Amino acid sequence: MIFEISGLYAAILGVFFIFFRTLVVVERAKTGISMHYGDNMVLARKIRVFGNFIEVVPHALILLAIAEAAGGKAEMLHASGALLLLSRVLLPLGLNPDNGKTFPRIAAGITATLSMVISIGYILWQYIG
């Protein structure tokens, strides 16, 4: 089976992965901080953006691929993928060490969760419905 839709989002998000990881590596090289983040909040923020990506995206992509393999309609799959992608754009905009309640950060959490709920709902519907 070719995962045309989930594969598209996996590839786009793969570019995000490389970008976010590179930001951390470059900041570590600039600061000489090899572990954790010291007291450097710029590095801490970049680590958190990348860490959140690692915590959320793999599972969401697996769910998207399963939903696609189960016969999910293109519109539903694109909605799930687009929400996940949007969440990855929003998080860095809203991650502020002085304010954990910024609109983009909250919206990133909501859109990532909605992305997974759409995929989970479809998968469960196939087994229950």
C-alpha positions in Angstrom: 0.0 0.0 0.0 1.2 3.5 -0.8 0.4 6.0 1.8 -0.2 9.0 -0.5 -1.7 11.4 2.1 0.0 10.4 5.3 3.2 10.1 3.4 2.9 13.7 2.2 2.5 14.9 5.8 5.3 12.7 7.0 7.6 14.2 4.4 6.6 17.8 5.2 7.0 17.1 8.9 10.3 15.4 8.3 11.5 18.8 7.0 10.3 20.4 10.2 12.1 17.7 12.2 15.4 18.5 10.4 14.9 22.2 10.8 14.0 22.1 14.5 16.9 19.7 15.2 19.3 21.9 13.3 18.3 24.9 15.4 19.2 23.0 18.6 22.5 21.7 17.2 23.5 25.2 16.0 22.6 26.8 19.3 24.6 24.2 21.2 27.6 24.9 18.9 27.3 28.6 19.5 27.0 28.3 23.2 29.2 25.3 23.9 26.4 23.8 26.1 26.4 20.1 25.4 23.9 18.9 28.0 20.6 20.4 29.0 20.5 24.1 28.5 22.4 25.8 31.3 20.8 29.1 31.9 20.4 29.8 28.2 16.7 30.4 27.6 17.2 30.6 23.8 18.6 27.1 23.8 15.9 25.9 26.3 13.1 27.2 24.0 14.7 25.5 20.9 15.0 22.2 22.8 11.4 22.4 24.0 10.1 23.1 20.4 12.0 20.0 19.2 11.1 17.9 22.2 7.4 18.7 21.8 7.7 17.7 18.1 9.2 14.4 19.1 6.5 13.8 21.7 3.5 14.5 19.4 4.3 14.0 15.8 5.4 10.4 15.5 2.2 9.1 17.3 0.0 11.4 15.3 1.5 10.3 12.0 1.1 6.6 12.9 -2.6 7.2 13.6 -2.9 9.1 10.3 -1.3 6.2 8.4 -3.5 3.7 10.1 -6.6 5.7 9.3 -5.5 5.9 5.7 -4.8 2.2 5.5 -8.3 1.6 7.0 -9.8 3.5 4.0 -10.2 7.0 5.4 -11.5 9.6 3.0 -9.0 12.0 1.6 -10.8 15.1 3.1 -10.7 13.6 6.6 -7.0 12.6 6.2 -6.1 16.0 4.9 -8.0 17.6 7.8 -6.0 15.5 10.3 -2.7 16.1 8.6 -3.3 19.9 8.1 -4.2 20.3 11.8 -1.0 18.5 12.8 1.1 20.6 10.5 -0.6 23.8 11.8 0.2 22.7 15.3 3.9 22.5 14.5 3.8 26.0 13.0 1.9 27.5 15.9 4.0 26.0 18.8 7.3 27.9 18.1 5.3 31.1 17.7 3.7 30.7 21.1 6.4 29.2 23.2 7.4 31.9 25.7 9.4 31.1 28.8 7.7 33.9 30.6 4.1 33.0 29.6 2.8 29.5 29.2 -0.6 30.6 28.2 -0.1 32.3 24.8 -2.7 31.9 22.2 -0.5 30.1 19.6 0.8 27.7 22.3 -2.8 26.8 23.4 -3.9 26.6 19.7 -1.0 24.3 18.9 -2.1 21.9 21.7 -5.7 22.0 20.6 -4.9 21.5 16.9 -2.5 18.6 17.6 -5.1 16.9 19.8 -7.8 17.4 17.2 -5.6 15.9 14.6 -5.2 12.7 16.7 -8.9 12.7 17.7 -9.9 12.7 14.0 -7.7 9.7 13.2 -8.6 7.9 16.4 -12.3 8.4 15.8 -12.1 7.1 12.3 -10.0 4.0 13.3 -12.4 3.2 16.2 -15.4 3.7 13.9 -14.1 1.0 11.6 -13.9 -1.4 14.5 -17.0 -0.4 16.4 -19.3 0.9 13.7 
